[in-house]
Amino acid sequence: MSGTGDDANLRPRVQAYLTAQSERPVRVGSLRRFAVGFSWLTYALPVAGLKGDDDEVELILRLGPDYGLFAPYSSQPEMLAMRSLEGSDVPVPRAWWASDDADILGAPFLICEKMEGSAVVPWVSATEPALKEAYRQSLATQFTDALAALHSVDWCQKPVAVLANGIDTDNAARRNVEHWEALVARWAMRPYPMVEWGIRWLKANAPVAPRVAIVHGDYRTGNFLEVDGQVTAILDWELVHLGDPHEDLGWASLPMYMGGTKYISRLAEPDWFYERYSQHAGFEVSMRSLHYYQVFSLLKLTATHMAAARCFEEGRFNDMRMPAMGSQIATCLRQMEKAIERAAA
């Protein structure tokens, strides 16, 4: 994948691409890579001439390298979702261009609007002070309402509809489990009987979805930006798909995203969160489905840690966060076992 991660080589390729797309001379400045994330490479992309003048704008370039955690990548689901949410009550950056043709920039890529703000992280030290109450409540309200708005989008006539592929309320859960079962088979470096048991349980207890919705796939604190308590953008749509909206609820409520607090994603009191979400989404949250998707989310997180461990062991990504993630497989499996026991109680 020539050029990926090499800013000097990447810049002229981006400039040539943007010039061709905008049909006018475009100048690209020095790319600045963000040292965040475990998967896609993300760059700040300063561009002049895009609007036919010398004014410089800063865009975001995301590249899916062939050595990345979830490789091989496709930019299309993220692009389709962001295009489908334009003009909705879900704050998303505007997606400008995307392609899976590696001949253009060396890897699948997405170029989108750069949004202002900073991320609230879910992982904090024991000595870090809690979020100020008014700030927490404001973010919790916006966090909840944006998720309900996402799951209320009528996607059938939107670009994201091409991802449907026959999914319906009856098969959404099982198809999702089968997808992650295949990823476990690809990423696991040894047998995990607990994973096999969890997959059998998930298949045997698959719920019927209240609707098929756009599912973010990684909805939590850390994946949105805010300015002075106002959410400006929901980010990181790489795991977006169509499915049961309870999946995002289960993922957001995992204990590892609580940051040592009693709040979902460090923001929302659980009963309040489920009640407000139900009111705005237009259906009652099923506690049975919620518990099911907490189990599923722990399987998904386990699989992600397997991917990280394999990525590091194969020498594809020399990032010490990868083996650290791999060390969490056993912890996730213990939590999955407890979650199944709670769900079966």
Contacts in CASP RR format, 6 or more apart in sequence:
PFRMAT RR
TARGET T0000
AUTHOR 0000-0000-0000
METHOD contacts of the structure
MODEL  1
MSGTGDDANLRPRVQAYLTAQSERPVRVGSLRRFAVGFSWLTYALPVAGL
KGDDDEVELILRLGPDYGLFAPYSSQPEMLAMRSLEGSDVPVPRAWWASD
DADILGAPFLICEKMEGSAVVPWVSATEPALKEAYRQSLATQFTDALAAL
HSVDWCQKPVAVLANGIDTDNAARRNVEHWEALVARWAMRPYPMVEWGIR
WLKANAPVAPRVAIVHGDYRTGNFLEVDGQVTAILDWELVHLGDPHEDLG
WASLPMYMGGTKYISRLAEPDWFYERYSQHAGFEVSMRSLHYYQVFSLLK
LTATHMAAARCFEEGRFNDMRMPAMGSQIATCLRQMEKAIERAAA
1 65 0 8 1.000
1 66 0 8 1.000
1 67 0 8 1.000
1 102 0 8 1.000
1 106 0 8 1.000
1 107 0 8 1.000
2 9 0 8 1.000
2 106 0 8 1.000
3 9 0 8 1.000
3 10 0 8 1.000
3 13 0 8 1.000
3 105 0 8 1.000
3 106 0 8 1.000
4 10 0 8 1.000
4 41 0 8 1.000
4 63 0 8 1.000
4 64 0 8 1.000
4 65 0 8 1.000
4 66 0 8 1.000
4 105 0 8 1.000
4 106 0 8 1.000
4 107 0 8 1.000
5 33 0 8 1.000
5 41 0 8 1.000
5 63 0 8 1.000
5 65 0 8 1.000
7 30 0 8 1.000
7 31 0 8 1.000
7 33 0 8 1.000
7 43 0 8 1.000
10 31 0 8 1.000
10 43 0 8 1.000
10 105 0 8 1.000
11 28 0 8 1.000
11 29 0 8 1.000
11 30 0 8 1.000
11 31 0 8 1.000
12 28 0 8 1.000
13 104 0 8 1.000
13 105 0 8 1.000
13 106 0 8 1.000
14 28 0 8 1.000
14 31 0 8 1.000
14 45 0 8 1.000
14 61 0 8 1.000
14 105 0 8 1.000
15 26 0 8 1.000
15 27 0 8 1.000
15 28 0 8 1.000
17 97 0 8 1.000
17 104 0 8 1.000
17 105 0 8 1.000
18 26 0 8 1.000
18 28 0 8 1.000
18 47 0 8 1.000
18 50 0 8 1.000
18 97 0 8 1.000
18 111 0 8 1.000
19 25 0 8 1.000
19 26 0 8 1.000
21 97 0 8 1.000
22 49 0 8 1.000
22 50 0 8 1.000
22 52 0 8 1.000
24 49 0 8 1.000
24 52 0 8 1.000
25 49 0 8 1.000
26 47 0 8 1.000
26 48 0 8 1.000
26 49 0 8 1.000
26 50 0 8 1.000
27 47 0 8 1.000
27 48 0 8 1.000
27 49 0 8 1.000
28 45 0 8 1.000
28 46 0 8 1.000
28 47 0 8 1.000
29 46 0 8 1.000
29 47 0 8 1.000
29 48 0 8 1.000
30 46 0 8 1.000
31 43 0 8 1.000
31 44 0 8 1.000
31 45 0 8 1.000
31 61 0 8 1.000
32 43 0 8 1.000
32 44 0 8 1.000
33 41 0 8 1.000
33 42 0 8 1.000
33 43 0 8 1.000
34 42 0 8 1.000
34 43 0 8 1.000
34 44 0 8 1.000
36 42 0 8 1.000
38 69 0 8 1.000
38 308 0 8 1.000
38 319 0 8 1.000
38 321 0 8 1.000
38 322 0 8 1.000
38 325 0 8 1.000
39 64 0 8 1.000
39 68 0 8 1.000
39 69 0 8 1.000
39 70 0 8 1.000
39 238 0 8 1.000
40 62 0 8 1.000
40 63 0 8 1.000
40 64 0 8 1.000
40 65 0 8 1.000
40 73 0 8 1.000
40 238 0 8 1.000
41 62 0 8 1.000
41 63 0 8 1.000
41 64 0 8 1.000
41 65 0 8 1.000
42 60 0 8 1.000
42 61 0 8 1.000
42 62 0 8 1.000
42 63 0 8 1.000
43 60 0 8 1.000
43 61 0 8 1.000
43 62 0 8 1.000
43 63 0 8 1.000
44 58 0 8 1.000
44 59 0 8 1.000
44 60 0 8 1.000
44 114 0 8 1.000
45 58 0 8 1.000
45 59 0 8 1.000
45 60 0 8 1.000
45 61 0 8 1.000
45 111 0 8 1.000
45 114 0 8 1.000
46 56 0 8 1.000
46 57 0 8 1.000
46 58 0 8 1.000
46 59 0 8 1.000
47 56 0 8 1.000
47 57 0 8 1.000
47 58 0 8 1.000
47 59 0 8 1.000
48 54 0 8 1.000
48 55 0 8 1.000
48 56 0 8 1.000
48 57 0 8 1.000
49 55 0 8 1.000
49 56 0 8 1.000
50 57 0 8 1.000
51 57 0 8 1.000
57 114 0 8 1.000
58 114 0 8 1.000
59 96 0 8 1.000
59 111 0 8 1.000
59 112 0 8 1.000
59 113 0 8 1.000
59 114 0 8 1.000
60 93 0 8 1.000
60 111 0 8 1.000
60 112 0 8 1.000
60 113 0 8 1.000
60 114 0 8 1.000
61 109 0 8 1.000
61 110 0 8 1.000
61 111 0 8 1.000
62 75 0 8 1.000
62 78 0 8 1.000
62 109 0 8 1.000
62 110 0 8 1.000
62 111 0 8 1.000
62 112 0 8 1.000
63 105 0 8 1.000
63 106 0 8 1.000
63 107 0 8 1.000
63 108 0 8 1.000
63 109 0 8 1.000
64 71 0 8 1.000
64 73 0 8 1.000
64 75 0 8 1.000
64 107 0 8 1.000
64 108 0 8 1.000
64 109 0 8 1.000
65 71 0 8 1.000
65 73 0 8 1.000
65 107 0 8 1.000
66 72 0 8 1.000
66 102 0 8 1.000
66 107 0 8 1.000
67 311 0 8 1.000
67 315 0 8 1.000
67 316 0 8 1.000
67 317 0 8 1.000
68 311 0 8 1.000
68 316 0 8 1.000
68 317 0 8 1.000
69 304 0 8 1.000
69 307 0 8 1.000
69 308 0 8 1.000
69 311 0 8 1.000
69 317 0 8 1.000
69 322 0 8 1.000
70 238 0 8 1.000
70 307 0 8 1.000
71 316 0 8 1.000
72 108 0 8 1.000
73 100 0 8 1.000
73 107 0 8 1.000
73 108 0 8 1.000
73 238 0 8 1.000
74 100 0 8 1.000
74 108 0 8 1.000
75 98 0 8 1.000
75 99 0 8 1.000
75 100 0 8 1.000
75 108 0 8 1.000
75 109 0 8 1.000
75 110 0 8 1.000
76 98 0 8 1.000
76 100 0 8 1.000
77 160 0 8 1.000
77 163 0 8 1.000
77 237 0 8 1.000
77 238 0 8 1.000
77 240 0 8 1.000
77 241 0 8 1.000
78 95 0 8 1.000
78 98 0 8 1.000
78 110 0 8 1.000
78 237 0 8 1.000
78 238 0 8 1.000
78 240 0 8 1.000
79 95 0 8 1.000
79 98 0 8 1.000
79 110 0 8 1.000
80 158 0 8 1.000
80 159 0 8 1.000
80 160 0 8 1.000
80 162 0 8 1.000
80 163 0 8 1.000
81 92 0 8 1.000
81 160 0 8 1.000
81 214 0 8 1.000
81 237 0 8 1.000
81 240 0 8 1.000
82 92 0 8 1.000
82 93 0 8 1.000
82 94 0 8 1.000
82 95 0 8 1.000
82 112 0 8 1.000
82 237 0 8 1.000
83 95 0 8 1.000
83 158 0 8 1.000
83 159 0 8 1.000
83 160 0 8 1.000
84 153 0 8 1.000
84 155 0 8 1.000
84 158 0 8 1.000
84 159 0 8 1.000
84 160 0 8 1.000
84 214 0 8 1.000
85 92 0 8 1.000
85 150 0 8 1.000
85 153 0 8 1.000
85 214 0 8 1.000
86 92 0 8 1.000
86 94 0 8 1.000
88 149 0 8 1.000
88 150 0 8 1.000
88 153 0 8 1.000
89 145 0 8 1.000
89 146 0 8 1.000
89 149 0 8 1.000
90 146 0 8 1.000
90 149 0 8 1.000
90 150 0 8 1.000
90 153 0 8 1.000
90 234 0 8 1.000
91 115 0 8 1.000
91 146 0 8 1.000
91 231 0 8 1.000
91 232 0 8 1.000
91 233 0 8 1.000
91 234 0 8 1.000
92 233 0 8 1.000
92 234 0 8 1.000
92 237 0 8 1.000
93 112 0 8 1.000
93 113 0 8 1.000
93 114 0 8 1.000
93 115 0 8 1.000
93 233 0 8 1.000
93 235 0 8 1.000
94 112 0 8 1.000
94 113 0 8 1.000
95 110 0 8 1.000
95 111 0 8 1.000
95 112 0 8 1.000
95 113 0 8 1.000
96 111 0 8 1.000
96 112 0 8 1.000
96 113 0 8 1.000
97 109 0 8 1.000
97 110 0 8 1.000
97 111 0 8 1.000
98 108 0 8 1.000
98 109 0 8 1.000
98 110 0 8 1.000
98 111 0 8 1.000
99 105 0 8 1.000
99 108 0 8 1.000
99 109 0 8 1.000
100 108 0 8 1.000
101 108 0 8 1.000
102 108 0 8 1.000
115 225 0 8 1.000
115 232 0 8 1.000
115 233 0 8 1.000
115 235 0 8 1.000
116 225 0 8 1.000
116 227 0 8 1.000
116 232 0 8 1.000
117 225 0 8 1.000
117 226 0 8 1.000
117 227 0 8 1.000
117 232 0 8 1.000
117 233 0 8 1.000
118 225 0 8 1.000
118 226 0 8 1.000
118 227 0 8 1.000
119 221 0 8 1.000
119 222 0 8 1.000
119 223 0 8 1.000
119 224 0 8 1.000
119 225 0 8 1.000
119 226 0 8 1.000
119 235 0 8 1.000
120 131 0 8 1.000
120 139 0 8 1.000
120 221 0 8 1.000
120 222 0 8 1.000
120 224 0 8 1.000
120 226 0 8 1.000
120 266 0 8 1.000
120 267 0 8 1.000
121 221 0 8 1.000
121 222 0 8 1.000
122 220 0 8 1.000
122 221 0 8 1.000
122 222 0 8 1.000
122 256 0 8 1.000
122 257 0 8 1.000
122 258 0 8 1.000
122 259 0 8 1.000
122 265 0 8 1.000
122 266 0 8 1.000
123 259 0 8 1.000
124 259 0 8 1.000
124 260 0 8 1.000
124 266 0 8 1.000
126 260 0 8 1.000
130 136 0 8 1.000
130 261 0 8 1.000
131 139 0 8 1.000
131 266 0 8 1.000
131 267 0 8 1.000
135 229 0 8 1.000
136 263 0 8 1.000
136 266 0 8 1.000
136 267 0 8 1.000
138 229 0 8 1.000
138 230 0 8 1.000
139 226 0 8 1.000
139 229 0 8 1.000
139 231 0 8 1.000
139 267 0 8 1.000
140 263 0 8 1.000
140 267 0 8 1.000
140 268 0 8 1.000
140 269 0 8 1.000
140 272 0 8 1.000
140 273 0 8 1.000
141 276 0 8 1.000
142 230 0 8 1.000
142 231 0 8 1.000
143 221 0 8 1.000
143 224 0 8 1.000
143 231 0 8 1.000
143 265 0 8 1.000
143 267 0 8 1.000
143 268 0 8 1.000
144 268 0 8 1.000
144 273 0 8 1.000
144 276 0 8 1.000
144 277 0 8 1.000
144 280 0 8 1.000
145 276 0 8 1.000
145 280 0 8 1.000
146 224 0 8 1.000
146 231 0 8 1.000
146 234 0 8 1.000
147 216 0 8 1.000
147 219 0 8 1.000
147 248 0 8 1.000
147 249 0 8 1.000
147 252 0 8 1.000
147 277 0 8 1.000
147 281 0 8 1.000
148 276 0 8 1.000
148 277 0 8 1.000
148 279 0 8 1.000
148 280 0 8 1.000
148 281 0 8 1.000
148 282 0 8 1.000
149 280 0 8 1.000
150 213 0 8 1.000
150 214 0 8 1.000
150 216 0 8 1.000
150 234 0 8 1.000
150 248 0 8 1.000
151 211 0 8 1.000
151 213 0 8 1.000
151 214 0 8 1.000
151 215 0 8 1.000
151 245 0 8 1.000
151 248 0 8 1.000
151 281 0 8 1.000
152 213 0 8 1.000
152 280 0 8 1.000
152 281 0 8 1.000
152 282 0 8 1.000
153 213 0 8 1.000
153 214 0 8 1.000
155 161 0 8 1.000
155 213 0 8 1.000
155 214 0 8 1.000
155 242 0 8 1.000
160 214 0 8 1.000
160 240 0 8 1.000
160 242 0 8 1.000
163 241 0 8 1.000
163 242 0 8 1.000
164 212 0 8 1.000
164 242 0 8 1.000
167 175 0 8 1.000
167 212 0 8 1.000
167 242 0 8 1.000
167 243 0 8 1.000
168 212 0 8 1.000
169 208 0 8 1.000
169 209 0 8 1.000
169 210 0 8 1.000
169 211 0 8 1.000
169 212 0 8 1.000
169 244 0 8 1.000
170 208 0 8 1.000
170 209 0 8 1.000
172 209 0 8 1.000
172 212 0 8 1.000
172 242 0 8 1.000
172 243 0 8 1.000
172 244 0 8 1.000
173 202 0 8 1.000
173 206 0 8 1.000
173 207 0 8 1.000
173 208 0 8 1.000
173 209 0 8 1.000
173 244 0 8 1.000
173 292 0 8 1.000
173 296 0 8 1.000
174 203 0 8 1.000
174 206 0 8 1.000
176 241 0 8 1.000
176 243 0 8 1.000
176 244 0 8 1.000
176 247 0 8 1.000
176 296 0 8 1.000
177 199 0 8 1.000
177 202 0 8 1.000
177 203 0 8 1.000
177 206 0 8 1.000
177 296 0 8 1.000
177 299 0 8 1.000
180 296 0 8 1.000
180 299 0 8 1.000
180 300 0 8 1.000
180 303 0 8 1.000
181 199 0 8 1.000
183 303 0 8 1.000
183 307 0 8 1.000
184 192 0 8 1.000
184 195 0 8 1.000
184 199 0 8 1.000
184 299 0 8 1.000
184 302 0 8 1.000
184 303 0 8 1.000
184 306 0 8 1.000
187 303 0 8 1.000
187 306 0 8 1.000
187 307 0 8 1.000
187 309 0 8 1.000
187 310 0 8 1.000
188 195 0 8 1.000
188 306 0 8 1.000
188 310 0 8 1.000
189 306 0 8 1.000
189 309 0 8 1.000
189 310 0 8 1.000
189 313 0 8 1.000
192 302 0 8 1.000
192 329 0 8 1.000
192 333 0 8 1.000
194 333 0 8 1.000
194 336 0 8 1.000
194 337 0 8 1.000
195 299 0 8 1.000
195 302 0 8 1.000
195 333 0 8 1.000
198 295 0 8 1.000
198 299 0 8 1.000
198 336 0 8 1.000
198 340 0 8 1.000
199 299 0 8 1.000
201 295 0 8 1.000
201 340 0 8 1.000
202 292 0 8 1.000
202 295 0 8 1.000
202 296 0 8 1.000
202 299 0 8 1.000
205 292 0 8 1.000
205 343 0 8 1.000
206 292 0 8 1.000
207 244 0 8 1.000
207 246 0 8 1.000
207 286 0 8 1.000
207 288 0 8 1.000
207 289 0 8 1.000
207 292 0 8 1.000
209 243 0 8 1.000
209 244 0 8 1.000
209 245 0 8 1.000
209 246 0 8 1.000
209 289 0 8 1.000
210 244 0 8 1.000
210 245 0 8 1.000
210 246 0 8 1.000
210 283 0 8 1.000
210 286 0 8 1.000
210 289 0 8 1.000
211 245 0 8 1.000
211 283 0 8 1.000
212 242 0 8 1.000
212 243 0 8 1.000
212 244 0 8 1.000
213 242 0 8 1.000
213 243 0 8 1.000
213 244 0 8 1.000
213 245 0 8 1.000
214 240 0 8 1.000
214 242 0 8 1.000
215 240 0 8 1.000
215 241 0 8 1.000
215 242 0 8 1.000
215 243 0 8 1.000
215 244 0 8 1.000
215 245 0 8 1.000
215 247 0 8 1.000
215 248 0 8 1.000
216 223 0 8 1.000
216 234 0 8 1.000
216 237 0 8 1.000
216 239 0 8 1.000
216 240 0 8 1.000
216 248 0 8 1.000
217 239 0 8 1.000
217 240 0 8 1.000
217 241 0 8 1.000
217 247 0 8 1.000
217 248 0 8 1.000
217 251 0 8 1.000
218 236 0 8 1.000
218 238 0 8 1.000
218 239 0 8 1.000
218 251 0 8 1.000
219 234 0 8 1.000
219 248 0 8 1.000
219 251 0 8 1.000
219 252 0 8 1.000
220 251 0 8 1.000
220 252 0 8 1.000
220 254 0 8 1.000
220 257 0 8 1.000
220 265 0 8 1.000
221 257 0 8 1.000
221 265 0 8 1.000
221 266 0 8 1.000
221 267 0 8 1.000
223 234 0 8 1.000
223 235 0 8 1.000
223 236 0 8 1.000
224 231 0 8 1.000
224 232 0 8 1.000
224 233 0 8 1.000
224 234 0 8 1.000
224 235 0 8 1.000
225 231 0 8 1.000
225 232 0 8 1.000
225 233 0 8 1.000
225 235 0 8 1.000
226 232 0 8 1.000
244 289 0 8 1.000
244 293 0 8 1.000
245 281 0 8 1.000
246 285 0 8 1.000
246 286 0 8 1.000
246 289 0 8 1.000
246 290 0 8 1.000
246 292 0 8 1.000
246 293 0 8 1.000
247 293 0 8 1.000
247 296 0 8 1.000
247 297 0 8 1.000
249 274 0 8 1.000
249 277 0 8 1.000
249 285 0 8 1.000
249 290 0 8 1.000
249 293 0 8 1.000
250 290 0 8 1.000
250 293 0 8 1.000
250 294 0 8 1.000
250 296 0 8 1.000
250 297 0 8 1.000
251 293 0 8 1.000
251 297 0 8 1.000
251 300 0 8 1.000
252 264 0 8 1.000
252 265 0 8 1.000
253 264 0 8 1.000
253 265 0 8 1.000
253 270 0 8 1.000
253 273 0 8 1.000
253 290 0 8 1.000
253 294 0 8 1.000
254 294 0 8 1.000
254 297 0 8 1.000
254 298 0 8 1.000
254 301 0 8 1.000
255 335 0 8 1.000
256 301 0 8 1.000
257 264 0 8 1.000
257 265 0 8 1.000
257 266 0 8 1.000
258 264 0 8 1.000
258 265 0 8 1.000
258 266 0 8 1.000
259 266 0 8 1.000
260 266 0 8 1.000
262 269 0 8 1.000
262 270 0 8 1.000
263 269 0 8 1.000
263 270 0 8 1.000
264 270 0 8 1.000
264 273 0 8 1.000
274 285 0 8 1.000
274 290 0 8 1.000
277 285 0 8 1.000
278 284 0 8 1.000
278 285 0 8 1.000
288 343 0 8 1.000
291 339 0 8 1.000
291 342 0 8 1.000
291 343 0 8 1.000
292 343 0 8 1.000
294 339 0 8 1.000
294 343 0 8 1.000
295 336 0 8 1.000
295 339 0 8 1.000
295 340 0 8 1.000
295 343 0 8 1.000
298 332 0 8 1.000
298 333 0 8 1.000
298 335 0 8 1.000
298 336 0 8 1.000
298 339 0 8 1.000
299 336 0 8 1.000
301 332 0 8 1.000
302 329 0 8 1.000
302 332 0 8 1.000
302 333 0 8 1.000
302 336 0 8 1.000
304 325 0 8 1.000
305 325 0 8 1.000
305 326 0 8 1.000
305 328 0 8 1.000
305 329 0 8 1.000
305 332 0 8 1.000
306 326 0 8 1.000
306 329 0 8 1.000
308 321 0 8 1.000
308 322 0 8 1.000
308 323 0 8 1.000
308 325 0 8 1.000
308 326 0 8 1.000
309 322 0 8 1.000
309 323 0 8 1.000
309 325 0 8 1.000
309 326 0 8 1.000
309 329 0 8 1.000
311 317 0 8 1.000
311 322 0 8 1.000
312 318 0 8 1.000
312 319 0 8 1.000
312 322 0 8 1.000
312 323 0 8 1.000
312 326 0 8 1.000
END
